[in-house]
C-alpha cells in the first residue's frame, strides 16, 4: 500500500469533497469552489489547485481572484496550492495579504493494524444519532464559539453530508454520552479519515482507539489502494496516537487561511 501518492490522494479526496458540495469555476490560476449559505466556512469559499509558476504573476493572480469574489459579494477564505506548487514566494505574498499558512502532515497506513477497541465505548452511525452528532460537532469547537451562529452553520454543513453514500460519519458514545466523532470519506480507491475529533474530557485514547478501529474496519471492506489521514503539524497529541495506530508521515499539504478582512474601497 505504501506508495508516494499520499499527498496527491488527499488532495484528490479534498477536490472530490468540494465538487460534491460546491459550485466550481475555473480561473486563470486555479479553481474556485463556493456554495451559497456556507460562505463563512473556508471549505465552501476557497481557491484551490493554485499554480502560479512566475512570481511576477502573484499580484495579478491575487487581484483577479479577489475581484471574482467581490463581484459576488463574498470573500475568499482559503487558498490551496496544487500538489508540488507551494513556494516560499507564495507564502510570503499571501502572508502580507492577510492569510496564515498552515501545514498538514499527510499520513498513510502501510499495513492494517490490530487495534483492540474498549468495550465501554460504542461507535454508531451519525445519521441514526443526529442529536448526539450535533453535540459532538459543537463540542469540537472552541468553547467561546459553541453558542455562535458559526457553530450552527458548522453543524448544518456537516449534517449536509450524512446521506452521502461516500461519506460515513459516526459518533462515539461513552457512558451513553457523545465523546467524539469521525468521518470516513471514500473516493474511488482512496479511503480517507476526513475527520476525527474527541470531546474535552475524553483524551485518554480510549475513544480515539474505538473510532479508529471502527473506521479502519469499514475502510478494510472497501479494499482501498490508499488509506490516509491528515493532522495539523502542531497537533502533536493527535499525530502521536495516529502513528501509534500504524500511520506514517508521507508528505505535507499547505493551506492559506484568511485571518484579516480584505481592504475595501472607501
N, C-alpha and C positions, 0 to 999 in steps of 0.2 A: 504494500500500500504506500510505502514511503517514497514519494516522488517529489521533485522540485516544482510542484504546481500548487502549493498550498495557498499562496497569496492570490494567484490567478483564480483558484477555485472559490475563495472567499469573495473576491470582487465579482465574480460571475454570480454568486448567490445574492449578493447585495443588489446587483443590477436587476436580477430577476425579481427580487422583492419590490424594487422600485417600479418595474414595468407592470407588475400585478396590481399595484395600488395607485399609481400616479399617471398623469398626462406627461408625455415625453416630447421634447422638441430639440432638434439638433442645431447648435450654433456653430460658429466658426472654429472654436477651440475645445468644444466638449458638448455634453448633453445636459439639458435642463430637465429636472423631474419636479413636478409640482402637483398639488391636489387641493382643491377647494376645501375649506373647513379646517384643514390642518396646516395652514401656512405658518403657524407659530412653532412648529416642530421641524428640526433640521432634516429629518428623514423625508419630509414631504415638501421641502423647499430648498433644493440644492442643485449644484452644478457639478456633474460627475464626469469621469473618464477624460479629465482635462489633460490636453497635450499642448504645450507651448514650447516649441523647440528653440526659438530665438528669444533670448531675454529681452531684446528690444521691443518685442511684441506684448510684453506683460501689461503695460498701461492700456494699450488698445484693447486687449482681450478683456481686461477687467471692466473698462468703461462700457464696452458693448454688452457684457453680461449684466452689469448694473442697470443699464438702460432698458434691457429686456424686462427685468423685474419691475423697474419703476413704472413702465408703461402699463403694467397690470396692477399697480398699487400694492405690491408686495416687496419683500426684502429677501435676498438670497442669504441663507443662514449657514451654508456649508459648501466648501469646495473639496473635491476628492480627485487627486491626480490619477491618471491611468497607471496600470502596472508598469513600473520602471520609469515613470515620467517625473517622479519627485526630484526636486533640486534645491540647492541652497538658495538660489536666486528667487525661486517661488516662495520659499519660507520667509525670506527677508521681506519680500514685497508684500505678501499678504499680512504679515505681522504689522507692517506700517499702515495697512488699510483697516486695521481693527479686528483681525482674526487671530485666533490662538491655535497653534499647531498641537495636535495630539497624536501620539504614536500608539498603535495597537499591535501587540505581538500576535502573529499568526501561529496557531498551534495545529499539529496534525497528529492523528493517532496511528502509529505504525502497527500495533497489534491489539487485539481485543483483550481488555483487562479482566481479571477475575475479582470483581468487586462484591463485597458482602454487605448488602443493604441492611440497615437496622430494622427490626421487626415493628418498632413503635412509630415509624414514620410511613404514612400512606401517600402515594402519588396517584392522583386521579385526573382524568381529562378535564380541562378548564371549561369546555363547552357544557359539561354537565354540572359544573360547580361555579357558576358565574358570580355569585355573591362572594365566594371565597377568593375567586380570581381577582375581582376588583380590589378586595382588601390587600391581596398580595402585591398587586401593581402599585397601589398607593403607598404601601409600606416600604417599597424600594426607593421612594423619593426622599429628598431631604425633608426633615421634619417641618421646616418653615414653609414648604410648598404643598403639603398634603391637603390643605383646605382651599387651595387656589383653583382658579379656572383652568390653569395649565395642567393641574393634576387630573381634572375631569377630562380634559382634551386628550391627555396621555392614555387614560383608561379607555376612552372611546376608540382611540387609534388601535390599541392592542385588541380590544373586543372585535374590531372590524375584521380581524384575521381568523377568528375562531372557527368559522365554517369553511375555511380554505383547506382542501384535502392535502395540500403540500406542506402545511404548517400545523404541527401538533404542539399545542400549549397544554401544560399540565401544572397542577397545583399540588404542593406538598403540605400535608396536614400532620402536625404533631400535637398530640392531646386534643385532636379534633378541631384545631385552630390553624389558620393559614400560617405557614412558616417559610414559604418561598414558592417560587415558580420557575419553570424553564420552558423553552420552546425549541423544537427541532424542525429545521426547515430543509426540505428535500428539493434539490434542483437537479434533475437528471440523475447522474451517478454521484452526486455530491450530497452528503449529509452534514449539515452544519448545526452545531449547537449555537443557535442565534441569540439566545438569552438564557442566563442562569443567575437567579437572584435570591438571596437569603435575607429574610427579615431580621432586623435587630433583635438580639436575644437568642439567636439560633446559630451562632458562629462556632459551633463545636464540631463541625464537619459531618455530623450525622445526617442532616438534611441534604447537604451537598452530595454525599455519597448515595443517598436514596434517589435523588433526582438524576444524578449522572448514571447510575445503574439502570434506571427506568429508561432514560433517553438512549443509552447505548444499546440496550436490549431491543428497543424499537428500531434503531438505526441498523442493527445487525440483520434484521429481517428484510431490509431494503436492498441488501447486497451492494453497498456503495463502493465506488472506487476510492473515494476520499472521505474521511471523517475529520472535520476540522472545527475550530473554535477560535475566538479572538479574546484577548484580555488587554485592558489598559496597561501600558508599561509600568505605571505607578502602583498598580493593584497587586502588590507582592503576595498578599494573602490568597487571593483567588488563583493567581498563576501558580502558586505553590501547590494547592491541592489538585489543580488540573494536571500538573506534571506528575504528582504522586499517583494519579489515576492512570498515567501512561502517556499523556500527551507530551509532545516535544516541540520546542520552538522551531519554526521554519520560515522566517522572514518577518517583515513588518509592513503595516499599512498605515498611511498617513491621512488624517483628516484635518481640515482647517475650518474651525467653527467661529462664527462671528460673535464677538464679545462687546462691540460698541456699535451704536446705530450709525448708519451712513449719513454723511452730510447732505443736507437738502438745500435747494436754492432758497434764498431769503424772499 
